[in-house]
Structures are given as structure tokens and as C-alpha cells.
Amino acid sequence: MPGFIPRTGTTRDGAPLSLSRTPPDDLAPFVARFFVTVFERPADAVLDDFLLHETAYVRVPVIGRWSMLVEGAWQDHEGPMLFGAQQRRFPVRCVGPIVAAGFAIRPGGWFGFSDVPADALADRLVPIAPGRWHDSLRWACADVYDHEQTFARLHQVVRDQLVVRGAVADLLSARFERIARVDPTRPVTEIAAEFGISGRRLDRAVRQHFGHLPKTVMRRSRFLDMAAVMRGLAVPSADELAELRFYDASHLNREFREFVGMTPAQFRRTPTPLLTPGLEVRQQRKRADLAPNAPVPWLAEGQPCPPEPGRPETDRG
């Protein structure tokens, strides 16, 4: 893409990436990952792509215009936004530079940032209304080009927000989230039995914190693992079996059509400059949790591996 200059990283194949960080220990039960994205582009450049995130997240665009496709029409959005988790491709249009920062929300931390259950915002976004939280996010992201300052300020304002809301992380959601990320082929009935609750109760709890039913969460996790492998973002020792989680080629085709509206072959040859950074943030989180000492084989030569704490996520909430 002429004039497209990623400032926060690239893969070995030249795909643009965000810069992301694991949260401090006290925020880890609520936040999956903080990120900064800086892609310089001409002011009139138009990019149509899509997102597909397994967690809700807060995004604060700083430069450039963002639009979302809602019921067949593009709607402009400005300022801090809360995105719900997404069950299928979420069309996005960006005009001009793509400069933003934010953080992914762990399902168990959902009510630290929202008054309504996660299923009320699934596959949607809402602007964060003017007020203390809105203004704090704008302040935190005032100079996204200073990455470390942005991360430090985001830590501060998220910490303040959790105190104001008296947030307590949901432990059942954290357990289910771990299973969905590590072993997404497990039957939901087996997980409910392990938790000592009925399938119906598990359905309610997962919808309330994840936004979708447990089976959808597991299917999406399997799909995103495979999509990451196809983009060259496999985590060593964690993603070797991704393809074996699909029964055959027709099963793989069906899942790709369901989640992104493409065949696997179409996905392989279609650039996704907004989806790919989100996938990579997910994979950086998986690496930090499951293989913290593993190299990051997808980063372009000369880019440092993000520093990560030594303890796995399960020890931190």
C-alpha cells in the first residue's frame, strides 16, 4: 500500500503490527493486553478491512477517522470506544493515519468497565460518554508516539477506574477463559461438570462475561488459532496442533466462512492490515502465558521481543 508506514512493528512478511504489553500484576485479572498502534498513511487514504476479537476492548483513536458498517451504512465514530467481543467479521473503514491506543478486557474483568452484561454489547461498539473515564482515556493517549508514557498512563487510568467501580474479577470466567485458550476442543458439558455447575448456569455466566455462548467461545478460539497460524503468527510449542482441531477440509472451510466470510484460500491471499495486528496481540498474550521464554519468530529482523513477566497468567488471576 503506497504511503503505508507502520511505526509499531511489522512481521517478517511486512504485515503491520501493533506494539503491545502484558498488564502489571494488579491489573492482570481485568486486562488481557495494552496496545499502541501507529500506521502512518496519507490523509485521504481509505482502508476497508474487518476486526474479529475474542475479547471486548477499549480503543482510543487519536489521528484518523474510523467508521463501522451498521445495517449496510457506514457510521463515523470519534473518541474513546468500547467494543464488545465479536462472533464474526466486524467491518471497519479507516481514513487517514491509523493512530490509536487501548487495551483488551479479560472476560472476568468485564464489569470493571461496563454496567451491562457483555452479551448486550457483543458484536457492537458504543462511544464512551463524555465524563471522567472518557477524559482520562483521552489524557492517557494524548501522545501515542511516546509509547512508554502511553502505557504508563493507561495503567494509571485503568487502575483508577477499577477503584472507582469497586471491581472484583470473576474467577469462574477466568477458569473458562483459560480452557478456551489452551484446550478449545473440550466439550462444554465436560467443563460444566468440572466446575460443578449445570450447563445452563455455565451458559448464563459465559454470556454475561464473554458476550457469547460457551460453544461459540470455543469455536472462535479454534478458528483464531488457525487464522494466526495462516498469518505466520504461530506461538512455538502452543500452536502446532491448530490444524488438527478441524475434522477435515470441509470443516475448516465451514468455520472460515462462518467467522470471516472467506474460504481458507481466500483468507491466505487477502491482506488484513487491521485484523492481523489484533491477531498478533492475541498471540503475544498467548506467548507470554504459555511460552514466555520462546522466541517471537514472526517479528521482522531487528525488532526486540516485548519484555514479559516470568509468571504465567494463571498465577495472576
C-alpha atoms as a printed R data frame, in Angstrom:
    type eleno elety resid chain resno       x       y      z
1   ATOM     1    CA   MET     A     1   0.000   0.000  0.000
2   ATOM     2    CA   PRO     A     2   1.652   3.262 -1.120
3   ATOM     3    CA   GLY     A     3   2.488   5.590  1.765
4   ATOM     4    CA   PHE     A     4   1.629   2.968  4.423
5   ATOM     5    CA   ILE     A     5   4.378   3.145  7.071
6   ATOM     6    CA   PRO     A     6   3.937   1.003 10.220
7   ATOM     7    CA   ARG     A     7   5.690   2.621 13.188
8   ATOM     8    CA   THR     A     8   4.820  -0.006 15.813
9   ATOM     9    CA   GLY     A     9   6.284  -3.062 14.146
10  ATOM    10    CA   THR     A    10   5.979  -5.487 11.246
11  ATOM    11    CA   THR     A    11   6.136  -9.203 10.635
12  ATOM    12    CA   ARG     A    12   8.896 -10.821  8.589
13  ATOM    13    CA   ASP     A    13   6.456 -10.642  5.671
14  ATOM    14    CA   GLY     A    14   5.954  -6.901  6.156
15  ATOM    15    CA   ALA     A    15   2.460  -7.019  7.704
16  ATOM    16    CA   PRO     A    16   1.883  -4.071 10.081
17  ATOM    17    CA   LEU     A    17   1.668  -4.766 13.810
18  ATOM    18    CA   SER     A    18   0.680  -3.010 16.998
19  ATOM    19    CA   LEU     A    19   3.047  -2.700 19.945
20  ATOM    20    CA   SER     A    20   1.588  -4.437 22.993
21  ATOM    21    CA   ARG     A    21   2.383  -5.108 26.630
22  ATOM    22    CA   THR     A    22   1.289  -7.509 29.353
23  ATOM    23    CA   PRO     A    23  -0.521  -5.658 32.184
24  ATOM    24    CA   PRO     A    24   1.018  -5.195 35.623
25  ATOM    25    CA   ASP     A    25   0.080  -7.906 38.129
26  ATOM    26    CA   ASP     A    26  -2.648  -5.867 39.831
27  ATOM    27    CA   LEU     A    27  -4.407  -5.229 36.506
28  ATOM    28    CA   ALA     A    28  -3.911  -8.720 35.061
29  ATOM    29    CA   PRO     A    29  -7.258 -10.130 36.297
30  ATOM    30    CA   PHE     A    30  -9.040  -7.358 34.358
31  ATOM    31    CA   VAL     A    31  -6.883  -6.542 31.319
32  ATOM    32    CA   ALA     A    32  -5.567  -9.004 28.743
33  ATOM    33    CA   ARG     A    33  -3.132  -6.691 26.950
34  ATOM    34    CA   PHE     A    34  -2.398  -2.992 26.383
35  ATOM    35    CA   PHE     A    35  -1.594  -1.846 22.852
36  ATOM    36    CA   VAL     A    36  -0.438   1.117 20.778
37  ATOM    37    CA   THR     A    37  -0.955   1.267 17.008
38  ATOM    38    CA   VAL     A    38   0.754   3.781 14.714
39  ATOM    39    CA   PHE     A    39   0.385   3.341 10.951
40  ATOM    40    CA   GLU     A    40   1.237   6.472  9.002
41  ATOM    41    CA   ARG     A    41  -0.765   6.958  5.802
42  ATOM    42    CA   PRO     A    42  -1.822   9.853  3.555
43  ATOM    43    CA   ALA     A    43  -4.673  11.935  4.981
44  ATOM    44    CA   ASP     A    44  -7.029  10.841  2.203
45  ATOM    45    CA   ALA     A    45  -6.106   7.144  2.185
46  ATOM    46    CA   VAL     A    46  -9.097   4.832  2.690
47  ATOM    47    CA   LEU     A    47  -8.748   1.348  4.168
48  ATOM    48    CA   ASP     A    48 -11.642  -1.128  4.345
49  ATOM    49    CA   ASP     A    49 -10.976  -4.185  6.486
50  ATOM    50    CA   PHE     A    50 -12.560  -6.055  9.387
51  ATOM    51    CA   LEU     A    51 -11.905  -6.936 13.011
52  ATOM    52    CA   LEU     A    52 -12.558 -10.174 14.892
53  ATOM    53    CA   HIS     A    53 -11.695 -10.044 18.589
54  ATOM    54    CA   GLU     A    54 -12.455 -12.723 21.161
55  ATOM    55    CA   THR     A    55 -12.412 -10.184 23.993
56  ATOM    56    CA   ALA     A    56 -14.032  -6.819 24.444
57  ATOM    57    CA   TYR     A    57 -11.660  -3.888 24.281
58  ATOM    58    CA   VAL     A    58 -11.319  -0.136 24.619
59  ATOM    59    CA   ARG     A    59  -9.822   1.699 21.655
60  ATOM    60    CA   VAL     A    60  -8.917   5.396 21.655
61  ATOM    61    CA   PRO     A    61  -8.332   6.711 18.110
62  ATOM    62    CA   VAL     A    62  -6.051   9.742 18.177
63  ATOM    63    CA   ILE     A    63  -5.482  10.518 14.491
64  ATOM    64    CA   GLY     A    64  -7.587   9.397 11.523
65  ATOM    65    CA   ARG     A    65 -11.305   8.700 11.060
66  ATOM    66    CA   TRP     A    66 -12.974   5.420 11.955
67  ATOM    67    CA   SER     A    67 -16.289   4.186 10.543
68  ATOM    68    CA   MET     A    68 -18.203   0.978 11.214
69  ATOM    69    CA   LEU     A    69 -20.659  -0.735  8.866
70  ATOM    70    CA   VAL     A    70 -24.022  -0.855 10.638
71  ATOM    71    CA   GLU     A    71 -27.038  -2.276  8.818
72  ATOM    72    CA   GLY     A    72 -25.455  -1.577  5.450
73  ATOM    73    CA   ALA     A    73 -24.407   2.037  6.163
74  ATOM    74    CA   TRP     A    74 -21.072   3.451  7.333
75  ATOM    75    CA   GLN     A    75 -21.296   5.295 10.664
76  ATOM    76    CA   ASP     A    76 -18.459   7.572 11.811
77  ATOM    77    CA   HIS     A    77 -17.140   7.274 15.359
78  ATOM    78    CA   GLU     A    78 -14.777   9.573 17.217
79  ATOM    79    CA   GLY     A    79 -13.118   9.416 20.621
80  ATOM    80    CA   PRO     A    80 -12.801   6.515 23.075
81  ATOM    81    CA   MET     A    81 -14.905   3.478 22.164
82  ATOM    82    CA   LEU     A    82 -15.879   0.245 23.903
83  ATOM    83    CA   PHE     A    83 -16.074  -2.717 21.517
84  ATOM    84    CA   GLY     A    84 -17.880  -5.888 22.512
85  ATOM    85    CA   ALA     A    85 -16.423  -9.299 21.671
86  ATOM    86    CA   GLN     A    86 -17.079 -10.299 18.065
87  ATOM    87    CA   GLN     A    87 -18.622 -13.519 16.769
88  ATOM    88    CA   ARG     A    88 -17.912 -12.801 13.106
89  ATOM    89    CA   ARG     A    89 -16.149 -10.225 10.937
90  ATOM    90    CA   PHE     A    90 -16.800  -6.642 12.051
91  ATOM    91    CA   PRO     A    91 -16.353  -4.303  9.036
92  ATOM    92    CA   VAL     A    92 -14.265  -1.192  9.652
93  ATOM    93    CA   ARG     A    93 -13.200   1.721  7.439
94  ATOM    94    CA   CYS     A    94 -10.267   3.974  8.336
95  ATOM    95    CA   VAL     A    95  -9.476   7.245  6.564
96  ATOM    96    CA   GLY     A    96  -6.035   8.789  7.014
97  ATOM    97    CA   PRO     A    97  -3.387   7.660  9.507
98  ATOM    98    CA   ILE     A    98  -4.255   4.874 11.934
99  ATOM    99    CA   VAL     A    99  -3.035   6.091 15.310
100 ATOM   100    CA   ALA     A   100  -4.700   4.657 18.409
101 ATOM   101    CA   ALA     A   101  -4.125   3.012 21.766
102 ATOM   102    CA   GLY     A   102  -6.167   0.953 24.182
103 ATOM   103    CA   PHE     A   103  -6.479  -2.381 25.913
104 ATOM   104    CA   ALA     A   104  -8.221  -5.742 25.634
105 ATOM   105    CA   ILE     A   105 -10.554  -6.627 28.507
106 ATOM   106    CA   ARG     A   106 -10.489 -10.048 30.128
107 ATOM   107    CA   PRO     A   107 -13.986 -11.526 30.410
108 ATOM   108    CA   GLY     A   108 -13.638 -11.856 34.174
109 ATOM   109    CA   GLY     A   109 -12.938  -8.122 34.334
110 ATOM   110    CA   TRP     A   110 -15.864  -7.042 32.152
111 ATOM   111    CA   PHE     A   111 -17.866  -5.363 34.915
112 ATOM   112    CA   GLY     A   112 -14.864  -3.234 35.818
113 ATOM   113    CA   PHE     A   113 -15.653  -1.287 32.644
114 ATOM   114    CA   SER     A   114 -19.360  -1.773 31.926
115 ATOM   115    CA   ASP     A   115 -22.681  -1.647 33.742
116 ATOM   116    CA   VAL     A   116 -24.434  -4.027 31.336
117 ATOM   117    CA   PRO     A   117 -23.718  -7.721 30.638
118 ATOM   118    CA   ALA     A   118 -21.259  -8.466 27.856
119 ATOM   119    CA   ASP     A   119 -23.927 -10.009 25.616
120 ATOM   120    CA   ALA     A   120 -25.666  -6.618 25.437
121 ATOM   121    CA   LEU     A   121 -22.611  -5.235 23.586
122 ATOM   122    CA   ALA     A   122 -21.482  -8.340 21.691
123 ATOM   123    CA   ASP     A   123 -20.743  -7.555 18.031
124 ATOM   124    CA   ARG     A   124 -21.323  -3.862 18.735
125 ATOM   125    CA   LEU     A   125 -19.448  -0.798 19.840
126 ATOM   126    CA   VAL     A   126 -20.536   2.143 21.951
127 ATOM   127    CA   PRO     A   127 -18.814   5.513 22.332
128 ATOM   128    CA   ILE     A   128 -17.607   6.127 25.873
129 ATOM   129    CA   ALA     A   129 -19.715   9.040 27.049
130 ATOM   130    CA   PRO     A   130 -18.054  12.354 27.964
131 ATOM   131    CA   GLY     A   131 -17.062  12.416 31.604
132 ATOM   132    CA   ARG     A   132 -14.261  11.350 33.924
133 ATOM   133    CA   TRP     A   133 -13.492   7.999 32.244
134 ATOM   134    CA   HIS     A   134 -13.679   9.464 28.727
135 ATOM   135    CA   ASP     A   135 -11.422  12.374 29.660
136 ATOM   136    CA   SER     A   136  -8.949  10.084 31.444
137 ATOM   137    CA   LEU     A   137  -8.583   7.901 28.354
138 ATOM   138    CA   ARG     A   138  -8.017  10.928 26.137
139 ATOM   139    CA   TRP     A   139  -5.342  12.179 28.536
140 ATOM   140    CA   ALA     A   140  -3.647   8.782 28.618
141 ATOM   141    CA   CYS     A   141  -3.448   8.665 24.814
142 ATOM   142    CA   ALA     A   142  -2.639  12.316 24.207
143 ATOM   143    CA   ASP     A   143   0.834  11.489 22.833
144 ATOM   144    CA   VAL     A   144   0.667   7.976 21.408
145 ATOM   145    CA   TYR     A   145   4.046   8.475 19.729
146 ATOM   146    CA   ASP     A   146   5.558   8.331 23.229
147 ATOM   147    CA   HIS     A   147   4.751   4.653 23.658
148 ATOM   148    CA   GLU     A   148   6.055   4.121 27.166
149 ATOM   149    CA   GLN     A   149   4.282   7.205 28.502
150 ATOM   150    CA   THR     A   150   1.065   5.974 26.893
151 ATOM   151    CA   PHE     A   151   1.364   2.552 28.505
152 ATOM   152    CA   ALA     A   152   2.140   4.089 31.903
153 ATOM   153    CA   ARG     A   153  -0.806   6.483 31.689
154 ATOM   154    CA   LEU     A   154  -3.165   3.715 30.574
155 ATOM   155    CA   HIS     A   155  -2.081   1.653 33.571
156 ATOM   156    CA   GLN     A   156  -2.834   4.622 35.804
157 ATOM   157    CA   VAL     A   157  -6.288   5.464 34.438
158 ATOM   158    CA   VAL     A   158  -7.396   1.817 34.300
159 ATOM   159    CA   ARG     A   159  -6.260   1.343 37.885
160 ATOM   160    CA   ASP     A   160  -8.235   4.435 38.926
161 ATOM   161    CA   GLN     A   161 -11.310   3.226 37.037
162 ATOM   162    CA   LEU     A   162 -11.266  -0.138 38.772
163 ATOM   163    CA   VAL     A   163 -11.027   1.551 42.162
164 ATOM   164    CA   VAL     A   164 -13.941   3.870 41.364
165 ATOM   165    CA   ARG     A   165 -16.086   0.932 40.274
166 ATOM   166    CA   GLY     A   166 -15.014  -1.313 43.155
167 ATOM   167    CA   ALA     A   167 -14.326  -4.008 40.581
168 ATOM   168    CA   VAL     A   168 -13.844  -7.658 41.528
169 ATOM   169    CA   ALA     A   169 -12.714 -10.148 38.894
170 ATOM   170    CA   ASP     A   170 -14.924 -13.177 38.210
171 ATOM   171    CA   LEU     A   171 -12.929 -16.347 38.877
172 ATOM   172    CA   LEU     A   172 -15.246 -18.730 37.003
173 ATOM   173    CA   SER     A   173 -14.788 -16.644 33.865
174 ATOM   174    CA   ALA     A   174 -11.017 -16.719 34.310
175 ATOM   175    CA   ARG     A   175 -11.104 -20.520 34.518
176 ATOM   176    CA   PHE     A   176 -13.253 -20.868 31.418
177 ATOM   177    CA   GLU     A   177 -11.116 -18.334 29.541
178 ATOM   178    CA   ARG     A   178  -8.002 -20.380 30.300
179 ATOM   179    CA   ILE     A   179  -9.596 -23.580 28.983
180 ATOM   180    CA   ALA     A   180 -10.847 -21.858 25.823
181 ATOM   181    CA   ARG     A   181  -7.354 -20.585 25.043
182 ATOM   182    CA   VAL     A   182  -5.383 -23.742 25.938
183 ATOM   183    CA   ASP     A   183  -7.749 -26.593 25.015
184 ATOM   184    CA   PRO     A   184 -10.637 -25.264 22.881
185 ATOM   185    CA   THR     A   185 -11.714 -28.761 21.777
186 ATOM   186    CA   ARG     A   186 -13.043 -29.752 25.204
187 ATOM   187    CA   PRO     A   187 -16.808 -30.437 25.347
188 ATOM   188    CA   VAL     A   188 -18.723 -27.725 27.177
189 ATOM   189    CA   THR     A   189 -20.631 -30.365 29.161
190 ATOM   190    CA   GLU     A   190 -17.327 -31.682 30.494
191 ATOM   191    CA   ILE     A   191 -16.248 -28.184 31.539
192 ATOM   192    CA   ALA     A   192 -19.545 -27.565 33.349
193 ATOM   193    CA   ALA     A   193 -19.133 -30.848 35.215
194 ATOM   194    CA   GLU     A   194 -15.562 -29.903 36.177
195 ATOM   195    CA   PHE     A   195 -16.879 -26.574 37.538
196 ATOM   196    CA   GLY     A   196 -19.650 -28.371 39.438
197 ATOM   197    CA   ILE     A   197 -22.444 -26.390 37.776
198 ATOM   198    CA   SER     A   198 -25.185 -27.088 35.255
199 ATOM   199    CA   GLY     A   199 -24.734 -26.408 31.547
200 ATOM   200    CA   ARG     A   200 -27.449 -23.773 31.752
201 ATOM   201    CA   ARG     A   201 -25.658 -21.929 34.547
202 ATOM   202    CA   LEU     A   202 -22.401 -22.027 32.595
203 ATOM   203    CA   ASP     A   203 -24.220 -20.636 29.546
204 ATOM   204    CA   ARG     A   204 -25.539 -17.706 31.602
205 ATOM   205    CA   ALA     A   205 -22.202 -16.954 33.233
206 ATOM   206    CA   VAL     A   206 -20.260 -17.064 29.963
207 ATOM   207    CA   ARG     A   207 -22.783 -14.930 28.069
208 ATOM   208    CA   GLN     A   208 -22.685 -12.373 30.896
209 ATOM   209    CA   HIS     A   209 -18.891 -12.006 30.814
210 ATOM   210    CA   PHE     A   210 -17.801 -13.144 27.315
211 ATOM   211    CA   GLY     A   211 -20.811 -11.950 25.319
212 ATOM   212    CA   HIS     A   212 -21.446 -15.279 23.556
213 ATOM   213    CA   LEU     A   213 -22.365 -18.863 24.426
214 ATOM   214    CA   PRO     A   214 -19.618 -21.236 25.586
215 ATOM   215    CA   LYS     A   215 -19.664 -23.254 22.341
216 ATOM   216    CA   THR     A   216 -19.179 -20.064 20.329
217 ATOM   217    CA   VAL     A   217 -16.252 -19.015 22.529
218 ATOM   218    CA   MET     A   218 -14.573 -22.397 21.996
219 ATOM   219    CA   ARG     A   219 -15.212 -22.435 18.223
220 ATOM   220    CA   ARG     A   220 -13.895 -18.907 17.839
221 ATOM   221    CA   SER     A   221 -10.755 -19.765 19.794
222 ATOM   222    CA   ARG     A   222 -10.052 -22.721 17.479
223 ATOM   223    CA   PHE     A   223 -10.641 -20.532 14.453
224 ATOM   224    CA   LEU     A   224  -8.380 -17.711 15.674
225 ATOM   225    CA   ASP     A   225  -5.621 -20.210 16.447
226 ATOM   226    CA   MET     A   226  -5.792 -21.420 12.844
227 ATOM   227    CA   ALA     A   227  -6.042 -17.890 11.419
228 ATOM   228    CA   ALA     A   228  -2.924 -16.920 13.392
229 ATOM   229    CA   VAL     A   229  -1.022 -19.918 12.022
230 ATOM   230    CA   MET     A   230  -2.036 -18.947  8.472
231 ATOM   231    CA   ARG     A   231  -0.716 -15.445  9.085
232 ATOM   232    CA   GLY     A   232   2.629 -16.830 10.274
233 ATOM   233    CA   LEU     A   233   1.937 -15.954 13.913
234 ATOM   234    CA   ALA     A   234   2.176 -19.408 15.487
235 ATOM   235    CA   VAL     A   235   3.475 -19.490 19.059
236 ATOM   236    CA   PRO     A   236   6.210 -22.151 19.340
237 ATOM   237    CA   SER     A   237   5.068 -25.170 21.415
238 ATOM   238    CA   ALA     A   238   1.488 -23.839 21.623
239 ATOM   239    CA   ASP     A   239   0.008 -23.858 18.107
240 ATOM   240    CA   GLU     A   240   1.408 -26.983 16.461
241 ATOM   241    CA   LEU     A   241  -1.937 -28.796 16.687
242 ATOM   242    CA   ALA     A   242  -4.142 -25.957 15.456
243 ATOM   243    CA   GLU     A   243  -4.964 -27.596 12.120
244 ATOM   244    CA   LEU     A   244  -5.685 -30.968 13.721
245 ATOM   245    CA   ARG     A   245  -8.585 -29.410 15.640
246 ATOM   246    CA   PHE     A   246 -10.609 -29.434 12.398
247 ATOM   247    CA   TYR     A   247 -12.037 -32.746 11.233
248 ATOM   248    CA   ASP     A   248 -11.354 -32.240  7.538
249 ATOM   249    CA   ALA     A   249 -11.106 -29.601  4.789
250 ATOM   250    CA   SER     A   250 -14.865 -29.094  4.635
251 ATOM   251    CA   HIS     A   251 -14.968 -28.412  8.384
252 ATOM   252    CA   LEU     A   252 -12.155 -25.865  8.016
253 ATOM   253    CA   ASN     A   253 -13.955 -24.218  5.086
254 ATOM   254    CA   ARG     A   254 -17.201 -24.014  7.040
255 ATOM   255    CA   GLU     A   255 -15.547 -22.334 10.014
256 ATOM   256    CA   PHE     A   256 -13.738 -19.766  7.855
257 ATOM   257    CA   ARG     A   257 -16.961 -18.900  6.053
258 ATOM   258    CA   GLU     A   258 -18.760 -18.587  9.372
259 ATOM   259    CA   PHE     A   259 -16.247 -16.279 11.041
260 ATOM   260    CA   VAL     A   260 -14.769 -14.207  8.211
261 ATOM   261    CA   GLY     A   261 -16.915 -14.932  5.157
262 ATOM   262    CA   MET     A   262 -13.977 -16.384  3.177
263 ATOM   263    CA   THR     A   263 -12.523 -19.756  2.312
264 ATOM   264    CA   PRO     A   264  -9.137 -20.552  3.853
265 ATOM   265    CA   ALA     A   265  -7.508 -19.981  0.448
266 ATOM   266    CA   GLN     A   266  -9.147 -16.559  0.123
267 ATOM   267    CA   PHE     A   267  -8.024 -15.668  3.637
268 ATOM   268    CA   ARG     A   268  -4.423 -16.659  2.894
269 ATOM   269    CA   ARG     A   269  -4.173 -14.310 -0.096
270 ATOM   270    CA   THR     A   270  -6.211 -11.387  1.302
271 ATOM   271    CA   PRO     A   271  -4.238  -8.739  3.261
272 ATOM   272    CA   THR     A   272  -5.907  -7.839  6.566
273 ATOM   273    CA   PRO     A   273  -3.958  -4.834  7.914
274 ATOM   274    CA   LEU     A   274  -6.416  -4.304 10.792
275 ATOM   275    CA   LEU     A   275  -7.246  -7.906 11.650
276 ATOM   276    CA   THR     A   276  -3.617  -9.062 11.661
277 ATOM   277    CA   PRO     A   277  -2.407  -6.659 14.400
278 ATOM   278    CA   GLY     A   278  -5.269  -7.854 16.599
279 ATOM   279    CA   LEU     A   279  -4.330 -11.472 15.962
280 ATOM   280    CA   GLU     A   280  -0.717 -10.684 16.816
281 ATOM   281    CA   VAL     A   281  -1.672  -9.013 20.115
282 ATOM   282    CA   ARG     A   282  -3.602 -12.199 20.936
283 ATOM   283    CA   GLN     A   283  -0.578 -14.320 20.062
284 ATOM   284    CA   GLN     A   284   1.772 -12.158 22.128
285 ATOM   285    CA   ARG     A   285  -0.534 -12.745 25.079
286 ATOM   286    CA   LYS     A   286  -0.503 -16.498 24.446
287 ATOM   287    CA   ARG     A   287   3.285 -16.465 24.221
288 ATOM   288    CA   ALA     A   288   3.596 -14.547 27.494
289 ATOM   289    CA   ASP     A   289   1.250 -17.007 29.212
290 ATOM   290    CA   LEU     A   290   2.194 -20.376 27.723
291 ATOM   291    CA   ALA     A   291   5.709 -19.937 26.357
292 ATOM   292    CA   PRO     A   292   7.280 -16.842 27.972
293 ATOM   293    CA   ASN     A   293  10.813 -17.901 27.083
294 ATOM   294    CA   ALA     A   294  10.039 -18.775 23.479
295 ATOM   295    CA   PRO     A   295  11.288 -16.560 20.664
296 ATOM   296    CA   VAL     A   296   8.879 -14.494 18.585
297 ATOM   297    CA   PRO     A   297   9.583 -15.934 15.151
298 ATOM   298    CA   TRP     A   298   7.194 -13.697 13.247
299 ATOM   299    CA   LEU     A   299   8.795 -10.343 14.112
300 ATOM   300    CA   ALA     A   300  10.854  -8.631 11.430
301 ATOM   301    CA   GLU     A   301  14.596  -8.781 11.968
302 ATOM   302    CA   GLY     A   302  15.887  -6.177 14.386
303 ATOM   303    CA   GLN     A   303  12.652  -5.759 16.337
304 ATOM   304    CA   PRO     A   304  13.017  -6.527 20.029
305 ATOM   305    CA   CYS     A   305  10.814  -9.123 21.672
306 ATOM   306    CA   PRO     A   306   8.390  -7.422 24.107
307 ATOM   307    CA   PRO     A   307   9.532  -7.803 27.721
308 ATOM   308    CA   GLU     A   308   7.203 -10.087 29.658
309 ATOM   309    CA   PRO     A   309   6.902 -11.101 33.308
310 ATOM   310    CA   GLY     A   310   8.112 -14.568 34.136
311 ATOM   311    CA   ARG     A   311   4.958 -15.864 35.797
312 ATOM   312    CA   PRO     A   312   2.137 -17.342 33.727
313 ATOM   313    CA   GLU     A   313  -1.228 -15.593 33.692
314 ATOM   314    CA   THR     A   314  -2.901 -18.280 35.763
315 ATOM   315    CA   ASP     A   315  -0.827 -17.201 38.762
316 ATOM   316    CA   ARG     A   316  -2.047 -13.632 38.395
317 ATOM   317    CA   GLY     A   317  -5.813 -14.002 38.495
